[in-house]
Amino acid sequence: MRNNILSMAILASMTSGLTYAADTGSDIDMSNPTDVYTSVGASYGSEGLNFKSQLMLSEKTADSGQKTGIIFEAKNIFNEGDKSPQFTGMVEHPDYGLIPTYNDLASNRSFRLRYGTINTTNGVGWSVDAVLADHPFYGNMAVVQAGPVMTIPVTDSFYIWPILYAGAVVMGDNMQEMTGTELPISSSGIDVPSLVLTGMVYARYAFNDNWWMLLSTSYTEEMQGKSWHDEIIDGGLQMASFNGELSLAYQMNNRQNVRVNYKTDNSDSTDDSYWIEYNHAF
């Protein structure tokens, strides 16, 4: 089931774009979250070991007019840290009838894939973002969204990149486990419980050639279907609607940097996280 959802998320993601903010040709700006270049990175912190890579697929020429690339991220590769109980089905209790059981632990590991293209002249593009994770109650869950992005140069040192995503939540169909009965008709194995909308903003300030700070904020809300943030007992997905991430980076040279990161959200079930990261561009 996990492989089916991951394959679908990957195929859906490979229909659109990363984004790039300015016409820098083959130059690399590692402080720009929408720049496209080939790189690898690794980090470790309160949520385990993470890995990410980016592959530039377009020509590295200043007059190409387009940049294309793909990003892959794997978070908490070794599935470290405290885990939430995993729903494993309903069982018959002699006094209380059907009751839920939690005989497993949800994985803390997650994956993200982005792929796309952007016009390097006007800095306007669009992207698709696909995230695969494990939900404590609904099991395997993928969130696939697409939307436009633009670049707002406030000053030479301060840039803003607003993004508007719209998409769907896709998860494994565990209706039989939830009802505790065998269904007469087999399902397709997947379910789309919600259509969601995410507003996201990147803001970067460069202190000088070596030091810069990047802030990322996002807010997600359902457009249709299950509530994104309501508790499971109320029929929702019980996901954090707000996420904020702050990075302070030291640019060692044009192709290497070290970052200290902090992330928070408005969920009661997750703690704030910290990690240190190294990135190398080629």
Protein Blocks (a to p, Z undefined) as FASTA:
>chain_A
ZZmmmmmmmmmmmmcccddfbdehjaccfkbmkbccddddddddfeopaddddddfbdcd
fklopacddddddehklogajdddddebdcddfklopadddfbccdfbdcddddddddfk
lopacdddddddddfklopaddddddddddddfblmlccdddddddddddddfklmmnop
acfbdcehiacfbccddddddddddfblmbccdddddddddfbhjdfkbcfklopaoiaf
bdcdddddddfblmbccdddddddfbfkbccdddddddddZZ
